[in-house]
Amino acid sequence: MKKLFFLLCLFASFGSLTAQTADPKDVESPDAILAALYDVISGPAGEKRDWDRMKSLFIPEGRLMPTSKNPQNGNVGYRTWTVQEYIDTAGASLEQSGFFEVEIARKSEQYGTIMHVFSTYESRRKEDDKEPFARGINSIQLLQGKDRWFIVSVFWMGENAEFPLPEKYLGGR
């Protein structure tokens, strides 16, 4: 009886996957949810983003976490944002300046209902800019629910002089 009670308590403590309603096409596969993520943050200067769409891609407790290393003192820093905190912090800048981020290569691993994706990106201010102003890797954790995929977290680091993107993450570019 104690064992049954323990198991019931354990399962009751798991978060439920009741995120905001998503467009089924956005969350039907890893390819679809990553395409939706890049699409929702991208757009020309002056264009509002569909932040409700972005929220619908994540589990309710989803996180976005940039990291970098200070070249002067070697300190490594990071931030941890909820999806809403990311929108509040970066949203206006993306909308004002214009921002287009595209995936240029991907490496994925899956076990059961979890998937890890290393998604190499390039960022531009205008869609037709010849050269990106930034590149890096988004480390994305996905969860396969009953009827859809969810983003659990996006942890990213931009390329810099100390850490150029390795060939294995450039997909033959």
VMD Tcl script that draws the C-alpha trace (Angstrom):
set ca {
  {0.00 0.00 0.00}
  {2.84 2.38 0.85}
  {4.41 1.65 -2.53}
  {1.16 2.42 -4.36}
  {0.73 5.67 -2.42}
  {4.32 6.69 -3.23}
  {3.80 6.02 -6.95}
  {0.55 7.98 -7.00}
  {2.26 10.94 -5.31}
  {5.19 10.73 -7.71}
  {3.01 10.79 -10.82}
  {0.79 13.53 -9.40}
  {3.88 15.72 -9.00}
  {4.74 15.60 -12.71}
  {3.89 18.77 -14.61}
  {1.06 18.39 -17.03}
  {1.53 19.15 -20.69}
  {-1.26 21.67 -20.95}
  {0.45 24.45 -22.82}
  {-1.28 27.11 -24.83}
  {-3.12 25.69 -27.83}
  {-0.75 25.39 -30.77}
  {-1.41 25.14 -34.48}
  {-1.16 21.36 -35.03}
  {1.05 21.94 -38.09}
  {3.58 23.81 -35.90}
  {4.02 20.93 -33.46}
  {3.50 17.74 -35.48}
  {7.22 16.90 -35.76}
  {10.67 18.10 -34.70}
  {11.10 19.67 -38.15}
  {7.80 21.52 -37.82}
  {8.38 22.89 -34.32}
  {11.91 24.10 -35.15}
  {10.66 25.77 -38.33}
  {7.92 27.47 -36.29}
  {10.44 28.64 -33.67}
  {12.72 30.25 -36.25}
  {9.74 31.70 -38.11}
  {8.12 33.31 -35.08}
  {11.23 35.23 -33.99}
  {12.07 36.35 -37.53}
  {10.68 39.35 -39.36}
  {11.47 42.78 -40.78}
  {11.84 45.95 -38.72}
  {8.43 47.23 -37.66}
  {6.68 43.86 -37.87}
  {4.95 42.57 -34.75}
  {5.75 38.97 -33.89}
  {3.11 36.42 -32.94}
  {4.21 35.92 -29.36}
  {1.18 33.76 -28.55}
  {2.38 31.38 -31.25}
  {5.83 31.30 -29.66}
  {4.37 30.53 -26.21}
  {2.32 27.69 -27.72}
  {5.50 25.88 -28.81}
  {6.88 25.49 -25.26}
  {5.93 23.52 -22.18}
  {4.44 25.92 -19.60}
  {7.76 26.01 -17.71}
  {9.88 26.41 -20.88}
  {13.16 28.30 -20.71}
  {15.42 30.29 -23.03}
  {19.05 30.67 -21.93}
  {21.77 32.60 -23.72}
  {25.38 32.13 -22.64}
  {28.67 33.81 -23.51}
  {32.25 34.16 -22.35}
  {33.80 37.55 -21.65}
  {37.01 37.74 -23.74}
  {38.66 40.23 -21.34}
  {38.35 38.31 -18.08}
  {37.28 34.81 -19.13}
  {34.11 34.85 -17.05}
  {31.26 32.77 -18.41}
  {27.81 34.27 -18.05}
  {24.27 33.15 -18.77}
  {20.69 34.27 -18.37}
  {17.63 32.16 -17.73}
  {14.31 33.45 -19.04}
  {10.80 32.09 -19.10}
  {9.23 32.46 -22.52}
  {7.40 35.58 -21.32}
  {10.62 37.06 -19.89}
  {12.34 36.46 -23.24}
  {9.49 38.24 -25.02}
  {9.60 41.12 -22.52}
  {13.41 41.41 -22.76}
  {14.16 40.79 -26.44}
  {10.83 41.13 -28.23}
  {10.81 44.89 -28.80}
  {14.39 44.85 -30.10}
  {13.62 42.07 -32.59}
  {10.57 43.99 -33.81}
  {12.34 47.38 -34.03}
  {15.64 46.32 -35.62}
  {14.54 43.52 -37.86}
  {15.84 40.04 -37.24}
  {15.99 36.92 -39.36}
  {17.43 33.73 -37.95}
  {17.72 30.61 -40.09}
  {18.93 27.12 -39.36}
  {21.92 26.14 -41.51}
  {22.67 22.69 -40.05}
  {21.31 20.27 -37.46}
  {22.40 17.30 -35.37}
  {19.72 15.44 -33.40}
  {19.56 12.55 -30.95}
  {16.39 10.95 -29.62}
  {15.63 8.49 -26.87}
  {12.01 7.63 -26.17}
  {10.07 10.88 -25.77}
  {13.09 13.19 -25.47}
  {15.15 14.73 -28.23}
  {18.24 16.94 -28.14}
  {18.94 19.14 -31.17}
  {22.09 21.12 -31.95}
  {20.72 23.66 -34.43}
  {23.36 25.84 -36.07}
  {22.00 29.27 -36.99}
  {22.80 32.44 -38.87}
  {21.23 35.80 -37.97}
  {20.63 38.77 -40.25}
  {18.93 42.16 -39.78}
  {17.34 41.96 -43.23}
  {16.33 38.74 -44.95}
  {18.44 39.58 -48.00}
  {21.60 40.71 -46.15}
  {24.57 39.08 -47.85}
  {26.43 38.18 -44.66}
  {25.06 37.23 -41.23}
  {25.87 39.51 -38.31}
  {25.92 36.47 -36.00}
  {26.12 32.69 -36.04}
  {25.97 30.15 -33.28}
  {24.33 27.03 -31.94}
  {20.92 26.63 -30.36}
  {20.89 23.61 -28.06}
  {17.19 22.71 -28.05}
  {15.51 20.14 -25.83}
  {12.25 18.72 -27.20}
  {9.61 16.53 -25.60}
  {7.26 14.31 -27.57}
  {3.81 14.45 -25.99}
  {0.82 12.30 -26.84}
  {-0.29 14.34 -29.85}
  {2.46 16.92 -30.38}
  {6.02 18.06 -29.75}
  {7.02 20.66 -27.14}
  {10.11 22.80 -26.70}
  {11.45 22.36 -23.17}
  {14.41 24.73 -23.48}
  {16.62 26.65 -25.87}
  {20.20 27.18 -24.64}
  {22.40 29.06 -27.08}
  {25.86 30.44 -27.63}
  {26.99 32.74 -30.39}
  {30.14 32.08 -32.35}
  {33.19 34.18 -31.40}
  {36.94 34.29 -32.03}
  {37.66 31.82 -29.23}
  {34.87 29.46 -30.25}
  {34.48 29.34 -34.04}
  {31.80 26.94 -35.23}
  {33.31 23.48 -35.81}
  {32.89 21.97 -39.27}
  {30.86 19.10 -37.83}
  {28.11 21.62 -36.93}
  {28.12 23.38 -40.29}
  {26.64 20.55 -42.33}
  {29.21 20.70 -45.11}
  {29.05 24.49 -45.60}
}
mol new
graphics top color blue
foreach p $ca { graphics top sphere $p radius 0.5 }
foreach p [lrange $ca 0 end-1] q [lrange $ca 1 end] { graphics top cylinder $p $q radius 0.2 }
display resetview
